[in-house]
Amino acid sequence: MSNPYGQFEGTPLWEVINKGINDLVENNDLEETTQREYIVGYLCKLINESMAKSD
């Protein structure tokens, strides 16, 4: 199954969110139970949609 959020991969937004999740996981503040691509992709989608609404 392909990643439904592939359009966001490699974008600056993706990189920032991925780094933030990495930091939280390394600090034991977050435990991932879903593949990282889906977590980061979903958050990118939400942010992208909220920015589109504010235009």
KAJO-V253297 format. One record per backbone hydrogen bond with DSSP energy under -0.5 kcal/mol. CO is the residue of the C=O (numbers start at 1). NH is the residue of the N-H. E is the energy in kcal/mol with one decimal. If there is no record, write none. Layout:
BEGIN
co->{CO | CO}
nh->{NH | NH}
e->{E | E}
END
This chain:
BEGIN
co->{2 | 3 | 5 | 5 | 6 | 8 | 11 | 12 | 13 | 14 | 15 | 16 | 17 | 18 | 19 | 20 | 21 | 22 | 23 | 24 | 24 | 25 | 30 | 35 | 35 | 36 | 37 | 38 | 39 | 40 | 41 | 42 | 43 | 44 | 45 | 46 | 47 | 48 | 49 | 50 | 51 | 52}
nh->{4 | 6 | 8 | 9 | 9 | 11 | 15 | 16 | 17 | 18 | 19 | 20 | 21 | 22 | 23 | 24 | 25 | 26 | 27 | 29 | 30 | 28 | 32 | 38 | 39 | 40 | 41 | 42 | 43 | 44 | 45 | 46 | 47 | 48 | 49 | 50 | 51 | 52 | 53 | 54 | 55 | 55}
e->{-0.5 | -1.5 | -2.2 | -0.6 | -0.8 | -2.0 | -2.3 | -2.2 | -2.4 | -2.8 | -2.2 | -2.3 | -2.4 | -2.4 | -2.6 | -2.1 | -2.6 | -2.7 | -1.7 | -2.8 | -1.1 | -1.4 | -0.5 | -1.1 | -1.6 | -2.8 | -2.0 | -2.1 | -2.0 | -2.5 | -2.5 | -2.5 | -2.3 | -2.8 | -2.6 | -2.3 | -2.1 | -1.8 | -1.8 | -1.2 | -0.6 | -0.6}
END
